[in-house]
Amino acid sequence: MTEKLHDLNKMLKDMTPTESIPFVLKNVEGIKVFSTSFGIEDQLITHFLNPYASQVRVFTLDTGRHFNETYEVFQRTQNKYPLLKIITYFPEPADIVTYVNEFGINGFYDHIDRRKECCRIRKVKPLQKALEGVSLWITGLRAGQSQSRQELEFLEWDKVNKLIKFNPLMNFTLNEVELLTEAYNVPINTLYKKGYLSVGCAPCTRALAPGEDFRAGRWWWEHSEKECGLHQSK
């Protein structure tokens, strides 16, 4: 598998998303999925995937704590790209009840372990369900999003979920993503223009101040790696 991915990555090196997406869909067998949180990168990939709606299953994770603006862009996306049927995965109700009864509705502010547990039951567990039996997982990750994503490859083996992860926007800058979404008239979360460059759950996301890191608005009260556990593949 490592040798195959190495060879494919060499061929992908100079491809644009409009070239790399059909190439990967053709050369990787099995079930292919795309996960969207309706961030600007995911919205651009949704646009690129629209011609291949019959080949890719699209899903999102509804944690139950999203901004209403996220639901609004979800609806606008469905209206613009009706061929892409977006499947929604939810947390297990029993997990939420147990968490809230033990730690409180906003217990994730109290300790990093409680925050990670909240992410686990609201995001990681539903993701695992969404990825069952999947061979290829398409994501909107970019190398420039955070220090922990600097070593991304177009195709990489996700040893946690035991599948191939495909990052078609790996080498894109944020400015390039913005220009293309504008050119293609892609729906964007209205919070984006208000400084919410990375939008997660409402209690755990704030707008960025000028000059702040892309992920600084997520779990801003913590001094830790700004990840929720969805992309721990190495």
N, C-alpha and C positions, 0 to 999 in steps of 0.2 A: 504494500500500500504506500509506504514512504517513497519508494522509487517512482511509482506511478504519479503521485502528487507532485514530486519534484519535476518530472517531465512535463506534466500539464502546466505547472506554474511557469516554466520557461516559455511555453507557448502563449500563455496569458499575459506575459509581461508588458507588452505594448498594445494590448487590446483595449478598446473602449467598452463601456458596459453594453452597448448595443451589439458589440461583437462577442464579448466574453459570456454573456448570459446564454445565448443560444448554443455557443460552443460547449459550455459546461453542462447544460441540460442534455445535450446529445452524447457527451462522453462519460457521464456518470449515470449508472443504472440505479433503478429502484425508485422509491417514493421521494419526491422533492417537495420541500416546504419553504415558505418565507414567513418570518415572524415580524410583525410590525407593531410599533408603539406609537405610530403616527408622528414621529419626529421628522425633521426635514429630510434627513438621509433616507429614512424608510419611505417617505412619500415619493422621493425621486425614483427609488427602486420599484415602487408600485407602478409608476408610470412606465418604466422600462419593461416590467413583467407583463403588462396588460396583453400584448400580443400572444403570450404563452400561457394564458389563463388555464387552458386545458391540461397543461403539463405540470403546474405547480399548485400546491395547496397553500392558501394564505390564512394565517391565524393571528390573533391578538390575545393578550392576557388582560382580563379585566380584574384588577385587584379589589375593586369596590371602593377605592379611595381616589379615583381620578378627578381631575379638574373637569368642569362641565365643558370647557373649551376643547378638551380632548374628545369628548363624545360628539361635539359639533363637527370637528374635522373628520371623525370616523364616518358620520353620516354623509358629509360632502364627498368623501372619498368613494363611498359606495355608490353615490349618485353619478359620479364622473366615470367610474370604472365598474359598471354593473356586471361585467363578465367575471371579475375577480370576487368570488364569494368568500367573504372574510368570516372565518369561524372564530367564535369567542370561547375561551376557556376561563373558568372561574375557580376560585379557591373552594376547598371543601368546607361547607358551612360548619361542620363540627370543629374543624381546626380554628376557625375564627372565634367561635363561642369559647373554646378552651383558652385561647390566647387572651381575649378580652376579659374573661372572668379572672384570670390569673394576674395579668399585668395592667389591665385598664385599656380603654379604647386607644389612648395615645402612649402606651407604655414604651414604645420604641425610642422615645426621647430620653429615657432614664439610663440606658446602658447599651453599649454597642452590641452585646449579645442578644438583647431583646429586639433591637432593630434588625439584626440578621435573621432572627427567628421569624419576625414579621415578613421579611422579604422571602424567606424560605416557604412559608405556608401560602403566601399570596401570589408568589411569582415562580419560584423554583419548582415546587411540586406540580402546579398546572403546566409548566413548561415540559417537565418530564413526561407528562401524559400526552401533550401535544406532539412530542418527538418519538413516541413509541413506534417502532418499525420503520423509521425514517432513515434514508441513506444520505440525503443532502439537505443541509440547513443553510438557507440564504439569509444573510444579516446585513444591516446597514452600518457596520463598524468601519471606522476610519482610523488610520494610524495616528492622525493628528488630534484625536479626541482626548487622549490622556497618555501619561507616561507608560502606563501598563499595557497600552495597545501599540507601542512603537514597533514591535517585532511581528506584526501581522503579516500573513501571506494571503494571496488570493484564495488558495485552497489549503486547508490545514486539517489535520486529524484531531477531532475532539475526543479525547480519550475518556472523558467523563460520560458523554452521551453516546459514545461509540458510533460516530458518524463523521462525514466530511462537512466541514463548515466552509462556506463560500462568501467572501467579502468583496463584492464587485466594485465598491467605492473606496477600497483600501488606500489608494494613493491620492484621492481627491482632497483638495483643500475645502474649507467651509465656504470660501468665496465662490469656488467653482460650483459647489452644490447649489448655492443661492442663485447664481446666474442661470443655471439650467432649470431650476424649478420655476423661476420667473418666465423664462423663454417658453416653457411648455405649459404655463398656466396651471401648475400643479397645486392642489389645495394645501394650505399650510395652517398649522395651529395659530390662532390669533395671538396666543401668548408669546410666540416667537419674536414678534416685533417689539415686545415689551421687555425683552432681555432674558426670556426663558429659553436658552439655547438647547438645554437638555431637560425635557419635561418628563417627570415620573409621577408618583403619587402626590396629591396636593399638599399633605402635611410635611412632605420630605423634599419639596422643591421650592426654591426661591429664584428671583431674577438675579442675574449677574451684575456686579458693578463693573465699570469700565476697566479693562485690563485683567480681569479675573480669568482663571483657567476655565476651559469649557465645562468641566465637571464640578466646578466649585459650588454651584447652586444645588447640588444633590447632597443630602445629609450634611449640611453646612456646619452643624454643631459638633461633628466628629472630626478628629484628626486621624484619618485612616484612608486607605485606598478606596476611591469612590466607585465601588462596584457592589452589586446586590447579589452576585452569585450565579447569574445567568450565563456568564461568559468565562467560566473557569475551566478552560480546556487543556491547560498545560501544567 
